[in-house]
């Protein structure tokens, strides 16, 4: 039976690698390195650096593969993502079938943690359901961008007695700041959805390229720093050709039920 490891490699700093993750890398015969094109070569290069630094298995080899570009969302965002995942599933199936022999072990290196706003596990489930190649799956957790954001801002994510909601930029635009949580962590926001909110007294803690030498963090009252974050984000994205960022929004004052 083939073995597939899905390894969380942290939010961008090679020092985020856990002992379990390093062990997983060295158990694998094949390390799968995604290539998202020239503009995002930094992401592939980080994976290469991690392998150079931590892999000591002399039988290990690397296989790089191209990741298809997701189409621009249509009226059905879910349908667009579904088509994209189906295309990637076909690639994953080929990699597992062609690059792993029976009893072999391969590893996908996942930015952050495989369980938080990453689709590798859902895509591998598609491969499993196709039934063309059998494999055993193992998931190794990693440090998330959310944890790295909190560490960089030197803050706790939670307040006593106050719930936290993890959401997306799309949902924040449609629904606003949630009523049932004093803190919202926003992922996958490419359009600075925080600027659509009416409550400018919210406190925002934003970070990009977290854990890397290029890290940028900004915090303050939304009405004071929202425009600065948007400007800084666009300048950074234009300069590097890509950006990975996240942020936390918090209602001011102590929670009512503390």
Number of C-alpha atoms within 10 A of each C-alpha: 13 17 20 22 21 24 26 25 29 27 26 25 18 18 12 18 21 18 9 13 23 19 14 20 27 20 20 24 21 23 26 22 22 19 17 16 14 10 10 14 15 16 18 18 14 17 21 14 12 19 21 10 11 15 19 14 13 8 10 17 14 15 12 12 14 12 15 14 11 14 11 8 11 10 7 9 11 11 12 15 17 14 13 17 20 14 16 22 21 15 17 20 21 15 17 23 16 10 16 20 14 11 10 17 26 28 25 22 26 24 21 26 22 25 18 15 14 13 14 19 14 14 21 21 13 18 23 17 11 13 10 10 15 17 20 12 17 13 18 19 21 23 20 22 26 23 16 22 27 17 14 17 14 9 11 10 17 13 14 9 12 15 14 19 16 14 17 18 20 17 15 20 17 10 11 16 23 15 9 11 15 23 26 24 21 23 22 15 19 15 14 18 18 27 16 13 16 12 14 17 15 21 22 26 23 26 26 22 22 26 21 14 9 11 13 18 18 16 18 15 16 23 18 14 18 21 14 13 23 16 12 16 23 17 13 17 14 11 10 13 14 16 16 17 21 23 23 24 23 22 19 12 9 12 15 8 7 8
